[in-house]
Amino acid sequence: MGYATILGLDLGKFKSVCCVMDAGTGRHVFETLASTPATIDDLLTRHAAAANGEEVLLVIETCDAAGWVHDVGCATAGVTVTVVHTQGDERWKWRKVKR
């Protein structure tokens, strides 16, 4: 399945960071935004419109805000939402961090 744009959203309580990657070229930029439904909806609508009818993938991790972000993402035309669970993976355990 080909996507024009992949959005990796790191959700925070008050602020979030989104990595916007052009899937064709691999170029990426980071955006900092408020963690509100209106701001997330604006982000998704803006990138869905810029994709010119091609699909946009939003990747978020499981957290308290994942539910409403998923609902906002599904409401935006052309955005596929994938929720990932990183806590169960051995590579994400804090005891494995060497520094």
N, C-alpha and C positions, 0 to 999 in steps of 0.2 A: 504494500500500500504506500503510495508516494504522497508525501506532504510537501507543501511549498514552504511552510514556516513551522518551526518547532519552538514552543514556548516552555521553558523550564521555570516554574514559579516556586520560589522558596518563601513560604508563608511565615510571617511573623505576627505577633499580637497587634502591633501598631503600624509597622512598615514591612513591606515585602520587597524582594528583589527578583526580577524576571530576566532570564537570559533569553534573548530573541535570536534564533539562529535561522539563517536562510539555508534550507536543506540542499539546495542546488549548489551553492558555492561554499558552504561551511562558514561563511562570515557570521560573526555574532557580536552583539552589543548587550550591555546590561542596562536595565532601567530600574530605578528605585521608585516605589509608589506606596501610597497609603493602603492599608489593608481594610478597605471598605468595599461593599458590594458595587457601589457606583463607579469607583476607580477601576476595579477589576473588570467590570462590564465594559467600561470605556477602552481599556487595554485590548480586550478580546474583540470588540467591535472594530477597532482601528486596524488590527492586524488581519482580521477576516476580510475586511474591505480591501486592504492592500494586496491580498493574495489573488485577487482577480478570479474568483470562482474556484480556485484550487483549495485543497483541504489544509486546515491548520490543526496542529496537535498541541494540546496543553497537557503538560506533565506536572502533577503535584504529588506531594507525599501525604501519607495519612496523618491527620492531625485534627484538632478541634474544628478548624475552619474548612476542612476539606469538603464537608457536606454542602455548605452554601456556595462555595467556589464551584463545585461540580454543577450545582443547579444553575448558577449564572452562566457557566460555560456551555451547558446544554441548551440554554435559552438563546444563545448567540448562534446565528446561522453559520454553518461551515466549520465549527470548532468541535473537534473530538477530544474528549477528556479521558486521560488515563491516570488513575490513582495508584501509586506504588507504595509498598510497605517495606521500608528499609530496616526497620528495627529487628526483624527476625534473621537477617543475613549476618553471618559471622564477621564479615568485613567491616560492619558498621558498629561493632561493639567498642565501647570506650576503653576497655581493658586491653585492646589490641593497639592502641595509639602509643607510639614509642616516645613522643616528646611531651 
